[in-house]
Amino acid sequence: MLLRPAIILALLLIPACATPSTDPQRLPAGNWALDADHASVTWRVRHLGLSWYTGRFDGIDASLDFDPAHPEAAQLTAIIDTASISTGDPDFDRTLANDWLHAAQSPQIIFTSNRIEVIDGTHGRAFGELVMNSRTFYAVMEIEFYGGSFNMLAGRDTVGFGADMVIDRTDFGVGSLPASIVGTEIRIHIEAEFLRQGAPS
């Protein structure tokens, strides 16, 4: 496949002018939407105490109201399509979606932040509520801010984050197997890029 000249030029310029920055003075404030093509949600749970069984969710969306100069005032909402759970085994995926997560009754998993704690220039915590399987519990998301830059391929300012959350599946009524077979602790990892909405800065 031949690359168009404009794309080639953009790729050549990226190393020179798109190095991510965590300096608040170089990053614009605004409303940001998830770039779903550059985001992922994976989860892990212990299987028989022998290994970490890993899967993901393919249908994800999120919005962020973020001012890098005032990160403690950020507002985050993340939404997962429950039925998009994916392990590589379609039959098992349907079992997880229907029998464990009850996707028909609870089609979305939603995290909404209500407080942000800044730890240092690149780390923080988002405190909020997680709604899953028709249950709501307090949750904490550990966040690493990778920085931001002007994304020449998207034509928009972009910021990137990684995040981790640990939940107890029994709080949300997910599955009935004993912990000796499927662990109760679920470890969730998120990688996400957000595109600034509105006219480019």
Buried (B, 14 or more C-beta within 10 A) or exposed (E): EEEEEEEEEBEEEBEEEBEBBBEBEEBBBBBBBBBBEBBEBBBBBBEEEEEEBBBBBBBBBBBBBBBBEEBEEBBBBBBBBBBBBBBEEEEEBEBBBBEBBBBEEBBBBBBBBEEBEBEEEEEBBBEBEBBBBEEBEEBBBBBBBBBBBBBBEBEBBBBBBEBEBEBEBEBBBBBEEEEEEBBBEBBBBBBBBBBBEEEEE
